[in-house]
Amino acid sequence: MMLHTKSTASLMLGVSLSALLSVSAFAQDEQNGTRSTFLGVINVTGGENPTAPLESSVAKTAATSKTSRTILETQSSVSVVPRAQIDAIGATNLASALRYSAGLITENYGGDPRFDSLYLRGFNLENDKFLDGLRLMRSTQFPTSAPSFELYGLERVEILRGPASILYGAGTPAGLVNSIQKRAQADGNFSEVGVGFDTNSSLSTFGDVNRVVNEDFAYRLTGKVSNERTDVHEIDNKRLYLGLSASYALGDATELEFMGSLHKDKPMTPTGVPDSFVGVYNDKDLRDFYFGDDSVDDSDRTMGTLSAGITHEFENNWKLNGTFRYTNHDWNYHSMYLDPATGSSVGRGIITQDESFSALAADVRLSGEVDTGDVTHNLVFGLDAQKLREKAYTGFSYSSAIDYLSPTYGGLSIAAPWYTANKNVDATQVGLYALDELALGNWRATLGLRQEWTDQSGANVTNFGGTTNFDRRDHQATGHAGLGYVWDSGVATYVSYSTSYLPQPGVDIENVALKPTHGKQWEAGVKYEPTAFDGLFSAALYDLRETDRNTTVFEDIGGSTISGIRQIGEAQVRGLELESAAEIADGWTVKSAYTYSTTEILAGLNSGNELANTPRHAASVWLSHTFASGTLEGLTLGAGVRHIGTRYSSDANTLKLDAVTLLDLGASYKWDNGLVGRLNISNVTDEAYISAIGLNSAYFGNGRNIQASLTYKW
């Protein structure tokens, strides 16, 4: 018997043990005789293990769907960015890894070491990021950005587009991003160590070691020490990442897995630049200017996870998978924010944040196959639950201004906080779900239903607006239905309908607890998996709506005009997404994407406007060539172009961001002795462009950066 081929990669360090184990499943790849680990996929028929290392840039399976079907036969829009593609484009964080994916607008705030900013199908995915199928978060309150996870610790990144509440509970109707950690491998020992640097003065050292102790036990250690800098060198992140993954086969039918992950880092907060300065002063000078102050800016963040999972295969080929995870996140920071400028003098304030978050999560599934006549049913019955607790203090204080033309640092005057908030929240979420994947000849269908219950208590107490009561109970049924047909030629077509919901904190104008927002989507698509070469092509048309959106209104109640919330808002997003990943003959590889979308706020505040940060057109293509023989054998050359069309900076549609086209280059060389050298240049022409606009600040996209690394593998 072979040990789980795909165990989890994690991180562990003396100061803090973190562990992360993924959501489970037990997939077997009978073609190569390997066994996968817990990741929510059960018997991927005829496909590669969706948690395993993949040499190719083309993935045919995805763990995110939690089912037995390949991407080709799945009646949803799903795409995967494998490690090979991540390395080829020189990605350093989650947002940059998704630059070449359809439907996504990434890096909206430029270089931000704290979070990965992602917009998908018109919606902000701040709290819709998952790690091995379990939500990665730092607050129960939407929207609050999930902390960034070290990209070096990931095997692949997956995107599931459209409402996904059937599998993952509460969330936006746009979909989610699921990161898959590196996992212990049972098919052999391997190691690598390396160093990296870039023209922003970033430095890193990293290593990855996998060992097979015997046929039943394997483990993997992964680690990285780095200081990642942005265009503003003071805005950096000193990070230590360590992890451990171990898998142990208790017998022919049972496997136990443990995972740990630790992030110990100091991510600084970008201030942006005064929006009134844009177009007045040189863009590149503004982009590189430090509007903060070292005497104030400080950050100390620790995130750890500890997981355990078990998979058992019964004699009747039914399987039971269980994953249990504890997450702890503590973050204390001080940072500066910008107030309006007067002349060249920029007003500033200080944010003080002290937050802690902990979560217990579990996902348990029973899966198996049943035949009814000529119809085969792959069934999944699941229970997932989370127990969440958070506590946070926030303070805002006025401080000294800075003169852009004659800056001085230090010696700041700091006033007492003019705003304070203390938040305490306890929340529980429990969901029951069932999926039936039907197959009749070449026909495929999916039916899914979920019932979820949430119970939340707590409040946010401020000195400015009183108390916001978070006490509430919600329950919601969501579902998914799909119908598809798979031709023998490798073409598959489908149509699907899915729903979602998202609880809202606070009360309406009548002091009644807000109900959740609701999402629904129709999607039709076609996919093609050629037989002549390794590739996957997809096209998806969708019509997505969110109802019950919060809208601020002014009404006459009791003889007085008061303001409050009515849930009368509605928004619609329609679009076309084209995506391809292929390894063509003679060493050519291509990854391309095109997105066309139209958005409209149908009712409520800003009715008639477009949704923020959603361009009508976006496109990208990455093309590379590997020389397999001759004097250039071992050399790979690549180039990419990314275009982001014009889009509004907010739902108010008062400011429009210019379109931008960016060029990227990459090269790598593999020596026979195990050395691998890599060079990447992002934004080759050093375009200076605004990627987002906040209250008083504008944010530039990342400028040109040249990265180099040298890795030794054995």
Residue, then its C-alpha position, 0 to 999 in steps of 0.5 A: m500500500m502506498l502512503h497518501t501522495k499528497s500531504t500538506a505543506s506547513l510551517m512551524l517555528g519555535v516561537s509559535l507552532s501553526a498547523l494547517l490541515s486541509v479539508s479532506a478527501f481521499a482521491q486515488d489516481e490509479q494511473n500512477g498508483t498514488r494516494s492523495t490527502f485530505l482536501g475535499v476531493i473524492n475519487v477524481t475520475g481519471g485525473e491528477n491528484p488536485t493537491a499534488p505537485l504538478e510539473s505542468s502549467v495545465a491543471k485538469t482537476a480542482a480540490t475546491s469543487k469537493t467532488s469527483r469530477t474533473i474541471l472539464e465536467t464540472q458545471s461551474s467556472v473553475s480555474v487553477v494556477p499551479r506552482a509552475q505558473i506561479d514561478a514562471i510569472g515571478a509572483t510573490n503573493l496571492a494577488s500577483a499569482l492571479r494576474y493572468s486569471a479571468g474575471l479577477i482584478t488584483e493588486n488594487y492598492g499596489g504594494d500592500p504587505r498586509f492583504d491580497s486585494l482581489y475583485l471577482r465579478g464585481f465584488n470584493l473578496e476580502n473575506d472570501k479567501f480559503l486555505d485548503g477548503l476552510r475560510l482564512m479570516r481575521s474577523t467575523q464581520f464582512p468586509t474585513s480583509a483576510p491576512s496574506f498567506e506566504l505564497y512559497g508555502l502554496e502548491r496551487v491557487e484555485i478560483l471558483r466563480g459564482p455563488a458557492s454557499i452550497l459548499y462553503g456557506a456565507g459569502t459574496p455571490a462572486g465566488l472565492v479563491n482557495s489556496i492549496q498548501k504544499r503537502a508531504q509526498a510519499d513518492g520520494n525524497f526531495s529538497e531545495v534551498g534558495v535565495g532571492f532579491d529584487t530592485n526594491s531591496s527585498l531579500s529572502t532565503f527559503g527551503d523545502v524538504n520532503r522525506v519518506v520515512n517508510e511506506d506508511f509515514a512521510y513529512r515535509l518542512t517548508g520555510k522562508v525568511s524574507n523582507e519584502r519591500t514595495d516601491v516605498h521601501e519603508i512599507d515592507n514586511k519582515r516575515l518568518y514562515l515555517g511549516l510542517s506537514a506529516s501523513y501517517a497511514l494507520g492501515d490499508a484504509t485509514e490515514l491520519e494527517f497533521m499540519g502546522s503553519l506559522h507566520k510571524d511578520k511585521p506588515m506595514t500599512p501603505t498610506g497612498v498619496p494625497d489624491s489632490f497631488v495626482g496630476v500636480y506632481n510627478d507620478k513616479d516621485l509621488r509613488d516612491f514617497y514615504f508619507g508615514d513616519d518611522s517613529v510611528d509605523d509599527s506592526d507585529r502580527t502572528m498567525g498560526t494554525l494547527s490541524a488534524g484530519i482522518t480519512h477512512e475508506f469502508e469496504n463498500n467504497w464509501k469514504l469518511n473524511g474529517t478535518f479539524r483546525y484551530t486558527n489563532h491570529d494576533w495583530n498589533y499595529h500603528s500606522m499613519y493615514l492621510d487627511p486633506a492637503t493644503g498646498s504641499s502640506v499633508g495632514r496626517g493621523i494615526i491608526t492604532q489597532d490591537e486585534s485578536f481572533s481565534a477559530l475552531a473549524a471542522d468539515v466532515r463528509l461521507s461520500g460514495e457511489v450508488d447506481t439507479g438503473d443506468v444512472t450513476h450517483n456520486l453522493v456527498f453528505g457533509l457537515d461543517a461548523q465554525k466557532l469564532r471569537e474576536k476582540a479588537y480595539t481601534g483608535f484614531s488620533y490626529s498628528s503632525a502634517i508633512d510637507y511633501l516639498s520639504p519633508t521632515y520625520g520624527g518629533l511628531s505631536i500626537a493628540a489623544p484619540w478622537y475616535t475609539a472602538n472596542k469590538n467583541v464578537d462570538a459567532t457559531q456557524v453550522g451547515l449541512y449539505a448534500l450533493d448528487e453528481l449524476a451521470l447517464g452516458n455522456w450527460r452530467a448533472t449536479l444537484g446540491l442543497r445546503q441549510e446553514w445556521t449562524d448565531q452571533s453575539g457581541a457589540n462594537v462600542t465607540n465614543f463616536g456613534g454609540t453601540t452597534n449590536f451584533d446579536r443575531r441569528d440567521h438561517q438560510a437554504t442555498g443550492h446549486a443545479g447544473l446540467g452538462y454534456v460531454w462529447d467524446s471529442g473533449v468538448a463539454t457544455y453546461v448550464s447552471y444556477s446557484t445561490s448565496y447569502l451573506p449576513q449583515p451586521g447592525v440594524d435597519i432604520e426601524n432598529v430591526a436586525l438586518k437580514p442577509t444579502h442574497g445572490k443568484q446566478w445563471e451561467a452557461g459555458v463550454k470547455y475543451e480539453p484537446t487530445a493532441f496536446d496538454g491544454l484546457f480552454s473555457a468560456a463562460l457567460y453569466d448573469l449575477r444578481e445581489t439583492d437586499r443590499n444596504t442603502t442609507v435613507f432619510e425618512d420622517i419618523g415621529g416628526s423628525t428626519i432620521s437616517g438609517i438603512r433600508q435593504i432595498g438595494e440590488a446590483q447586477v453583473r453580466g459578463l463573458e470570461l474566456e480562459s486558456a492554459a496549454e502546453i503546445a508542442d516544441g516547448w511552448t506554453v500559453k496562459s491567456a484570459y479575457t473578461y467582458s463585464t457590464t455592471e449596474i446598480l439596479a436599486g438603492l443608493n447610486s441606482g443606475n451607476e456601475l459597480a466599482n473596480t470592474p472594467r468593461h474589458a480586461a485581458s492578459v496573455w503569458l507566452s513562454h518557450t523552453f529549449a529542450s535541446g541544442t546550446l540553449e537547452g535548459l533555458t526558458l524565456g517568457a513574456g506577458v501582457r496585461h490590460i486593465g480597462t477603465r473603471y470607476s473607483s467607487d459605486a458613486n462613479t465620481l472618479k474614473l481610473d485610466a486604462v493601463t497596459l503592463l508588460d512582464l518578462g521572465a527567464s529561467y535556466k536549469w543546470d544539470n547539477g540541480l541549480v535553477g536561476r530565475l529572472n523576472i521583470s514586472n511592469v517593464t515600462d515602469e507605468a505609473y498608474i492609479s489602481a485605487i482611490g480611498l477617502n483622501s488617498a490615491y494608490f499607485g499600482n506597482g512600478r517596475n521591479i526586477q527579481a532574481s533567485l537562485t535555487y539548488k534542488w536535489 
